[in-house]
């Protein structure tokens, strides 16, 4: 599974640091999510979905 976070984040005008601050994680964690090194847990997925105003379907891509 792959997360489509970088593209969505950039389209919404967030930096990694700004998004990390909004959802309460470290910038390095957002970077790991974007590189598919690590996946966000359910709580953080919900925070990302709400903060970015997107659906889980848009945020997650199970083709990767």
C-alpha positions in Angstrom: 0.0 0.0 0.0 1.2 3.5 -0.8 0.1 6.8 0.6 -0.4 9.7 -1.9 0.5 12.3 0.7 3.2 14.4 -1.0 1.0 15.4 -3.9 -2.1 16.1 -1.9 0.0 18.1 0.7 1.6 20.2 -2.0 -1.8 20.9 -3.7 -3.2 22.1 -0.4 -0.2 24.4 0.1 1.3 22.7 3.1 5.0 22.1 3.8 6.0 18.9 5.5 6.7 21.0 8.6 3.4 22.8 8.5 1.4 19.6 8.1 3.4 17.8 10.8 2.7 20.7 13.2 -1.0 20.6 12.4 -1.5 16.9 13.1 1.0 16.7 16.0 3.9 14.6 14.6 7.5 15.3 13.7 8.5 16.5 10.2 10.6 13.4 9.8 7.5 11.2 10.3 5.7 13.0 7.5 8.8 12.5 5.3 8.8 8.8 6.1 5.1 8.5 5.2 5.7 10.3 1.9 8.6 7.9 1.0 6.6 4.9 2.0 9.2 4.0 4.6 6.4 4.0 7.2 2.6 4.1 7.1 0.5 6.3 9.4 -1.6 4.5 12.0 -5.4 4.8 11.8 -5.5 7.9 14.1 -3.0 9.8 12.0 -4.7 8.8 8.8 -7.9 10.3 10.2 -6.0 13.5 11.1 -4.5 13.7 7.6 -7.9 13.1 6.0 -9.5 15.8 8.0 -6.7 18.3 7.8 -6.3 17.9 4.0 -10.0 17.7 3.3 -9.7 14.5 1.2 -11.2 11.0 1.3 -9.3 7.9 2.4 -9.6 6.6 -1.1 -7.7 9.7 -2.4 -5.2 9.5 0.4 -4.4 5.8 0.1 -3.5 4.0 -3.1 -3.3 0.2 -2.8 -1.6 -0.2 -6.2 1.9 0.6 -4.7 
